[in-house]
């Protein structure tokens, strides 16, 4: 049996699709499972135990590469294609793949050509992982969607021994990580507020700032604003899986409502997530056993102002972020708190 999972959106969305790989492998252990993702995210799946092939869509030459991918998918002659995305181009890939069974969300413009269509509900207490798993519920031998403990399957990534070796030198003392950046301004806790939080952390604890090389300037501003010496900027220096391996053993990981939150969930690391303009009710929240939601206590009629965040606050006050105080974060041993 040949199976393809399609998710070429953002890195967080790709991580939230990983429970499908777990479920499909559990149900069909001898199947060849492939995944189609955006080029640049392949590091998430290096040495993944359940994947046969990682197909990459180079969106820097979007349409030319699209034709290459479409031809490759047809040559593969899949038995089953599961399209997690709701965009037209992946809908076309799915509809004209030649696969025996094609499944996707009804919001996809070409879903009328799929063999199975599933409704996609935002909110209503439903997590995105559960929405994604609804795509394969009818395909599972006994409608399985749970792990052995009876819990909803969680995102899962597999840092390799080489990933572990890279971050081992950073684990010689107690530490926390902070991933301060977001692609969206209104999802990002301000730099001065991160600095305020750092000032409340125990003086002996090591702090690592995570992110991409594009986040170096932000991380430096936070480091300087905090006045702390035991801060190391690792932004741009670690791969996805190396970052996940570091997060797993941290006393706490602090993130925005963004991809690092999902990295933490994928290794079941403790995580505190700041929600500025978005809300957990959208269904993209943390799934680690130990997780905390931090959001404004002020009643704001303008919040949420969008599903994915915005480039600027529409009302120019950004109160959903600036009214969040360091005292709202969970305490660590030896931490001073301010309300």
Beta strands, then each sheet from edge to edge (+ up, - down):
strand 1: 2-6
strand 2: 32-38
strand 3: 53-57
strand 4: 80-83
strand 5: 101-105
strand 6: 116-118
strand 7: 175-179
strand 8: 206-209
strand 9: 231-233
strand 10: 252-256
strand 11: 271-275
strand 12: 291-295
sheet 1: 3+ 2+ 1+ 4+ 5+ 6+
sheet 2: 9+ 8+ 7+ 10+ 11+ 12+
end
